[in-house]
Amino acid sequence: MDAQRLINMIVSIFTRRLINFGINKGVDAVARKGKPNGRMTAEDRKQVQDARALAKRARQAAKITRRLGR
């Protein structure tokens, strides 16, 4: 394996992690509707928790769909 391929693999791993981190932060921000944790009611917290669970299920479904497509 040459050095260029190795560098490309490492860069792609870090890029993928960075993009996933950004997507997760964005989903959390949308779920919270821009409210800080201190100003949320118990109902708001429950709604955020449900939204995060829904996003997690969507990611799992996408992963399963990609596996079936192979």
Backbone as XML, in Angstrom:
<?xml version="1.0"?>
<chain id="A" units="angstrom">
  <residue number="1" name="MET">
    <atom name="N" x="0.850" y="-1.171" z="0.000"/>
    <atom name="CA" x="0.000" y="0.000" z="0.000"/>
    <atom name="C" x="0.897" y="1.235" z="0.000"/>
  </residue>
  <residue number="2" name="ASP">
    <atom name="N" x="0.649" y="2.124" z="-0.923"/>
    <atom name="CA" x="1.482" y="3.314" z="-0.999"/>
    <atom name="C" x="1.000" y="4.387" z="-0.014"/>
  </residue>
  <residue number="3" name="ALA">
    <atom name="N" x="1.826" y="5.384" z="0.167"/>
    <atom name="CA" x="1.568" y="6.417" z="1.175"/>
    <atom name="C" x="0.319" y="7.237" z="0.833"/>
  </residue>
  <residue number="4" name="GLN">
    <atom name="N" x="0.094" y="7.488" z="-0.438"/>
    <atom name="CA" x="-1.063" y="8.303" z="-0.825"/>
    <atom name="C" x="-2.378" y="7.628" z="-0.454"/>
  </residue>
  <residue number="5" name="ARG">
    <atom name="N" x="-2.487" y="6.325" z="-0.680"/>
    <atom name="CA" x="-3.704" y="5.597" z="-0.317"/>
    <atom name="C" x="-3.914" y="5.596" z="1.181"/>
  </residue>
  <residue number="6" name="LEU">
    <atom name="N" x="-2.841" y="5.439" z="1.930"/>
    <atom name="CA" x="-2.925" y="5.433" z="3.385"/>
    <atom name="C" x="-3.399" y="6.789" z="3.901"/>
  </residue>
  <residue number="7" name="ILE">
    <atom name="N" x="-2.849" y="7.861" z="3.350"/>
    <atom name="CA" x="-3.261" y="9.211" z="3.747"/>
    <atom name="C" x="-4.728" y="9.438" z="3.390"/>
  </residue>
  <residue number="8" name="ASN">
    <atom name="N" x="-5.141" y="9.013" z="2.205"/>
    <atom name="CA" x="-6.539" y="9.168" z="1.803"/>
    <atom name="C" x="-7.481" y="8.416" z="2.729"/>
  </residue>
  <residue number="9" name="MET">
    <atom name="N" x="-7.108" y="7.212" z="3.155"/>
    <atom name="CA" x="-7.939" y="6.440" z="4.072"/>
    <atom name="C" x="-8.079" y="7.151" z="5.407"/>
  </residue>
  <residue number="10" name="ILE">
    <atom name="N" x="-6.991" y="7.668" z="5.935"/>
    <atom name="CA" x="-7.025" y="8.351" z="7.227"/>
    <atom name="C" x="-7.851" y="9.630" z="7.137"/>
  </residue>
  <residue number="11" name="VAL">
    <atom name="N" x="-7.654" y="10.386" z="6.064"/>
    <atom name="CA" x="-8.418" y="11.625" z="5.885"/>
    <atom name="C" x="-9.907" y="11.313" z="5.755"/>
  </residue>
  <residue number="12" name="SER">
    <atom name="N" x="-10.254" y="10.268" z="5.040"/>
    <atom name="CA" x="-11.671" y="9.937" z="4.869"/>
    <atom name="C" x="-12.304" y="9.488" z="6.185"/>
  </residue>
  <residue number="13" name="ILE">
    <atom name="N" x="-11.555" y="8.776" z="7.020"/>
    <atom name="CA" x="-12.070" y="8.364" z="8.330"/>
    <atom name="C" x="-12.387" y="9.590" z="9.179"/>
  </residue>
  <residue number="14" name="PHE">
    <atom name="N" x="-11.439" y="10.537" z="9.242"/>
    <atom name="CA" x="-11.669" y="11.735" z="10.051"/>
    <atom name="C" x="-12.779" y="12.599" z="9.471"/>
  </residue>
  <residue number="15" name="THR">
    <atom name="N" x="-12.858" y="12.684" z="8.158"/>
    <atom name="CA" x="-13.917" y="13.462" z="7.520"/>
    <atom name="C" x="-15.282" y="12.868" z="7.842"/>
  </residue>
  <residue number="16" name="ARG">
    <atom name="N" x="-15.400" y="11.559" z="7.756"/>
    <atom name="CA" x="-16.661" y="10.879" z="8.053"/>
    <atom name="C" x="-17.086" y="11.123" z="9.498"/>
  </residue>
  <residue number="17" name="ARG">
    <atom name="N" x="-16.124" y="11.029" z="10.422"/>
    <atom name="CA" x="-16.446" y="11.270" z="11.834"/>
    <atom name="C" x="-16.876" y="12.706" z="12.069"/>
  </residue>
  <residue number="18" name="LEU">
    <atom name="N" x="-16.203" y="13.643" z="11.430"/>
    <atom name="CA" x="-16.539" y="15.061" z="11.588"/>
    <atom name="C" x="-17.934" y="15.357" z="11.030"/>
  </residue>
  <residue number="19" name="ILE">
    <atom name="N" x="-18.259" y="14.802" z="9.889"/>
    <atom name="CA" x="-19.576" y="15.010" z="9.297"/>
    <atom name="C" x="-20.663" y="14.393" z="10.172"/>
  </residue>
  <residue number="20" name="ASN">
    <atom name="N" x="-20.438" y="13.190" z="10.675"/>
    <atom name="CA" x="-21.418" y="12.546" z="11.559"/>
    <atom name="C" x="-21.626" y="13.351" z="12.828"/>
  </residue>
  <residue number="21" name="PHE">
    <atom name="N" x="-20.542" y="13.892" z="13.386"/>
    <atom name="CA" x="-20.639" y="14.725" z="14.582"/>
    <atom name="C" x="-21.497" y="15.957" z="14.293"/>
  </residue>
  <residue number="22" name="GLY">
    <atom name="N" x="-21.259" y="16.601" z="13.166"/>
    <atom name="CA" x="-22.032" y="17.783" z="12.796"/>
    <atom name="C" x="-23.504" y="17.472" z="12.571"/>
  </residue>
  <residue number="23" name="ILE">
    <atom name="N" x="-23.786" y="16.357" z="11.933"/>
    <atom name="CA" x="-25.175" y="15.966" z="11.696"/>
    <atom name="C" x="-25.877" y="15.697" z="13.023"/>
  </residue>
  <residue number="24" name="ASN">
    <atom name="N" x="-25.215" y="14.999" z="13.934"/>
    <atom name="CA" x="-25.816" y="14.714" z="15.231"/>
    <atom name="C" x="-26.078" y="15.988" z="16.014"/>
  </residue>
  <residue number="25" name="LYS">
    <atom name="N" x="-25.141" y="16.928" z="15.980"/>
    <atom name="CA" x="-25.346" y="18.208" z="16.667"/>
    <atom name="C" x="-26.504" y="18.972" z="16.044"/>
  </residue>
  <residue number="26" name="GLY">
    <atom name="N" x="-26.626" y="18.931" z="14.742"/>
    <atom name="CA" x="-27.726" y="19.605" z="14.064"/>
    <atom name="C" x="-29.073" y="19.004" z="14.419"/>
  </residue>
  <residue number="27" name="VAL">
    <atom name="N" x="-29.145" y="17.683" z="14.474"/>
    <atom name="CA" x="-30.391" y="17.008" z="14.861"/>
    <atom name="C" x="-30.762" y="17.398" z="16.283"/>
  </residue>
  <residue number="28" name="ASP">
    <atom name="N" x="-29.786" y="17.432" z="17.183"/>
    <atom name="CA" x="-30.054" y="17.828" z="18.564"/>
    <atom name="C" x="-30.544" y="19.268" z="18.639"/>
  </residue>
  <residue number="29" name="ALA">
    <atom name="N" x="-29.952" y="20.164" z="17.872"/>
    <atom name="CA" x="-30.355" y="21.571" z="17.885"/>
    <atom name="C" x="-31.784" y="21.729" z="17.373"/>
  </residue>
  <residue number="30" name="VAL">
    <atom name="N" x="-32.132" y="20.999" z="16.320"/>
    <atom name="CA" x="-33.488" y="21.064" z="15.784"/>
    <atom name="C" x="-34.470" y="20.467" z="16.783"/>
  </residue>
  <residue number="31" name="ALA">
    <atom name="N" x="-34.084" y="19.387" z="17.443"/>
    <atom name="CA" x="-34.968" y="18.749" z="18.415"/>
    <atom name="C" x="-35.232" y="19.681" z="19.603"/>
  </residue>
  <residue number="32" name="ARG">
    <atom name="N" x="-34.225" y="20.452" z="20.002"/>
    <atom name="CA" x="-34.391" y="21.372" z="21.126"/>
    <atom name="C" x="-35.090" y="22.658" z="20.717"/>
  </residue>
  <residue number="33" name="LYS">
    <atom name="N" x="-35.224" y="22.891" z="19.421"/>
    <atom name="CA" x="-35.846" y="24.107" z="18.888"/>
    <atom name="C" x="-35.132" y="25.364" z="19.363"/>
  </residue>
  <residue number="34" name="GLY">
    <atom name="N" x="-33.845" y="25.270" z="19.572"/>
    <atom name="CA" x="-33.048" y="26.423" z="19.936"/>
    <atom name="C" x="-33.103" y="26.808" z="21.401"/>
  </residue>
  <residue number="35" name="LYS">
    <atom name="N" x="-33.792" y="26.038" z="22.217"/>
    <atom name="CA" x="-33.894" y="26.370" z="23.637"/>
    <atom name="C" x="-32.711" y="25.791" z="24.403"/>
  </residue>
  <residue number="36" name="PRO">
    <atom name="N" x="-32.126" y="26.550" z="25.326"/>
    <atom name="CA" x="-31.099" y="25.968" z="26.191"/>
    <atom name="C" x="-31.748" y="25.014" z="27.195"/>
  </residue>
  <residue number="37" name="ASN">
    <atom name="N" x="-30.954" y="24.103" z="27.730"/>
    <atom name="CA" x="-31.492" y="23.088" z="28.631"/>
    <atom name="C" x="-32.176" y="23.682" z="29.863"/>
  </residue>
  <residue number="38" name="GLY">
    <atom name="N" x="-31.695" y="24.795" z="30.356"/>
    <atom name="CA" x="-32.259" y="25.393" z="31.555"/>
    <atom name="C" x="-33.658" y="25.940" z="31.369"/>
  </residue>
  <residue number="39" name="ARG">
    <atom name="N" x="-34.029" y="26.309" z="30.160"/>
    <atom name="CA" x="-35.335" y="26.917" z="29.905"/>
    <atom name="C" x="-36.368" y="25.927" z="29.396"/>
  </residue>
  <residue number="40" name="MET">
    <atom name="N" x="-36.029" y="24.652" z="29.331"/>
    <atom name="CA" x="-36.965" y="23.654" z="28.831"/>
    <atom name="C" x="-37.817" y="23.107" z="29.972"/>
  </residue>
  <residue number="41" name="THR">
    <atom name="N" x="-39.063" y="22.860" z="29.658"/>
    <atom name="CA" x="-39.950" y="22.224" z="30.624"/>
    <atom name="C" x="-39.778" y="20.714" z="30.523"/>
  </residue>
  <residue number="42" name="ALA">
    <atom name="N" x="-40.427" y="20.002" z="31.430"/>
    <atom name="CA" x="-40.347" y="18.538" z="31.395"/>
    <atom name="C" x="-40.937" y="17.997" z="30.096"/>
  </residue>
  <residue number="43" name="GLU">
    <atom name="N" x="-41.977" y="18.648" z="29.610"/>
    <atom name="CA" x="-42.581" y="18.223" z="28.348"/>
    <atom name="C" x="-41.621" y="18.438" z="27.182"/>
  </residue>
  <residue number="44" name="ASP">
    <atom name="N" x="-40.904" y="19.562" z="27.200"/>
    <atom name="CA" x="-39.914" y="19.831" z="26.158"/>
    <atom name="C" x="-38.805" y="18.787" z="26.179"/>
  </residue>
  <residue number="45" name="ARG">
    <atom name="N" x="-38.343" y="18.438" z="27.361"/>
    <atom name="CA" x="-37.276" y="17.427" z="27.482"/>
    <atom name="C" x="-37.736" y="16.080" z="26.936"/>
  </residue>
  <residue number="46" name="LYS">
    <atom name="N" x="-38.987" y="15.718" z="27.230"/>
    <atom name="CA" x="-39.541" y="14.461" z="26.726"/>
    <atom name="C" x="-39.607" y="14.489" z="25.202"/>
  </residue>
  <residue number="47" name="GLN">
    <atom name="N" x="-39.996" y="15.631" z="24.653"/>
    <atom name="CA" x="-40.088" y="15.766" z="23.200"/>
    <atom name="C" x="-38.702" y="15.651" z="22.558"/>
  </residue>
  <residue number="48" name="VAL">
    <atom name="N" x="-37.695" y="16.259" z="23.183"/>
    <atom name="CA" x="-36.323" y="16.172" z="22.680"/>
    <atom name="C" x="-35.835" y="14.729" z="22.729"/>
  </residue>
  <residue number="49" name="GLN">
    <atom name="N" x="-36.134" y="14.051" z="23.831"/>
    <atom name="CA" x="-35.718" y="12.654" z="23.971"/>
    <atom name="C" x="-36.372" y="11.794" z="22.883"/>
  </residue>
  <residue number="50" name="ASP">
    <atom name="N" x="-37.648" y="12.021" z="22.615"/>
    <atom name="CA" x="-38.340" y="11.266" z="21.567"/>
    <atom name="C" x="-37.756" y="11.571" z="20.186"/>
  </residue>
  <residue number="51" name="ALA">
    <atom name="N" x="-37.413" y="12.829" z="19.937"/>
    <atom name="CA" x="-36.835" y="13.204" z="18.645"/>
    <atom name="C" x="-35.473" y="12.544" z="18.451"/>
  </residue>
  <residue number="52" name="ARG">
    <atom name="N" x="-34.677" y="12.496" z="19.507"/>
    <atom name="CA" x="-33.366" y="11.833" z="19.404"/>
    <atom name="C" x="-33.528" y="10.346" z="19.135"/>
  </residue>
  <residue number="53" name="ALA">
    <atom name="N" x="-34.500" y="9.709" z="19.805"/>
    <atom name="CA" x="-34.747" y="8.285" z="19.575"/>
    <atom name="C" x="-35.202" y="8.044" z="18.137"/>
  </residue>
  <residue number="54" name="LEU">
    <atom name="N" x="-36.041" y="8.928" z="17.619"/>
    <atom name="CA" x="-36.503" y="8.803" z="16.236"/>
    <atom name="C" x="-35.344" y="8.948" z="15.253"/>
  </residue>
  <residue number="55" name="ALA">
    <atom name="N" x="-34.455" y="9.893" z="15.511"/>
    <atom name="CA" x="-33.291" y="10.074" z="14.647"/>
    <atom name="C" x="-32.380" y="8.855" z="14.694"/>
  </residue>
  <residue number="56" name="LYS">
    <atom name="N" x="-32.240" y="8.274" z="15.869"/>
    <atom name="CA" x="-31.404" y="7.073" z="16.009"/>
    <atom name="C" x="-31.999" y="5.910" z="15.211"/>
  </residue>
  <residue number="57" name="ARG">
    <atom name="N" x="-33.319" y="5.753" z="15.303"/>
    <atom name="CA" x="-33.978" y="4.690" z="14.530"/>
    <atom name="C" x="-33.840" y="4.928" z="13.035"/>
  </residue>
  <residue number="58" name="ALA">
    <atom name="N" x="-33.896" y="6.188" z="12.617"/>
    <atom name="CA" x="-33.738" y="6.497" z="11.196"/>
    <atom name="C" x="-32.328" y="6.148" z="10.718"/>
  </residue>
  <residue number="59" name="ARG">
    <atom name="N" x="-31.309" y="6.458" z="11.541"/>
    <atom name="CA" x="-29.935" y="6.092" z="11.171"/>
    <atom name="C" x="-29.782" y="4.578" z="11.092"/>
  </residue>
  <residue number="60" name="GLN">
    <atom name="N" x="-30.393" y="3.853" z="12.032"/>
    <atom name="CA" x="-30.309" y="2.393" z="11.998"/>
    <atom name="C" x="-31.001" y="1.832" z="10.760"/>
  </residue>
  <residue number="61" name="ALA">
    <atom name="N" x="-32.146" y="2.395" z="10.402"/>
    <atom name="CA" x="-32.864" y="1.933" z="9.214"/>
    <atom name="C" x="-32.049" y="2.195" z="7.950"/>
  </residue>
  <residue number="62" name="ALA">
    <atom name="N" x="-31.385" y="3.349" z="7.898"/>
    <atom name="CA" x="-30.549" y="3.653" z="6.740"/>
    <atom name="C" x="-29.386" y="2.682" z="6.649"/>
  </residue>
  <residue number="63" name="LYS">
    <atom name="N" x="-28.809" y="2.339" z="7.782"/>
    <atom name="CA" x="-27.691" y="1.398" z="7.798"/>
    <atom name="C" x="-28.137" y="0.015" z="7.315"/>
  </residue>
  <residue number="64" name="ILE">
    <atom name="N" x="-29.298" y="-0.429" z="7.785"/>
    <atom name="CA" x="-29.809" y="-1.734" z="7.377"/>
    <atom name="C" x="-30.121" y="-1.728" z="5.873"/>
  </residue>
  <residue number="65" name="THR">
    <atom name="N" x="-30.690" y="-0.644" z="5.385"/>
    <atom name="CA" x="-31.010" y="-0.544" z="3.961"/>
    <atom name="C" x="-29.746" y="-0.609" z="3.116"/>
  </residue>
  <residue number="66" name="ARG">
    <atom name="N" x="-28.689" y="0.063" z="3.576"/>
    <atom name="CA" x="-27.418" y="-0.007" z="2.829"/>
    <atom name="C" x="-26.868" y="-1.424" z="2.825"/>
  </residue>
  <residue number="67" name="ARG">
    <atom name="N" x="-26.991" y="-2.128" z="3.948"/>
    <atom name="CA" x="-26.490" y="-3.505" z="3.999"/>
    <atom name="C" x="-27.273" y="-4.418" z="3.052"/>
  </residue>
  <residue number="68" name="LEU">
    <atom name="N" x="-28.584" y="-4.238" z="3.003"/>
    <atom name="CA" x="-29.394" y="-5.064" z="2.118"/>
    <atom name="C" x="-29.127" y="-4.780" z="0.650"/>
  </residue>
  <residue number="69" name="GLY">
    <atom name="N" x="-28.698" y="-3.569" z="0.348"/>
    <atom name="CA" x="-28.416" y="-3.186" z="-1.026"/>
    <atom name="C" x="-27.110" y="-3.728" z="-1.572"/>
  </residue>
  <residue number="70" name="ARG">
    <atom name="N" x="-26.307" y="-4.326" z="-0.725"/>
    <atom name="CA" x="-25.005" y="-4.850" z="-1.193"/>
    <atom name="C" x="-25.150" y="-6.112" z="-1.972"/>
  </residue>
</chain>
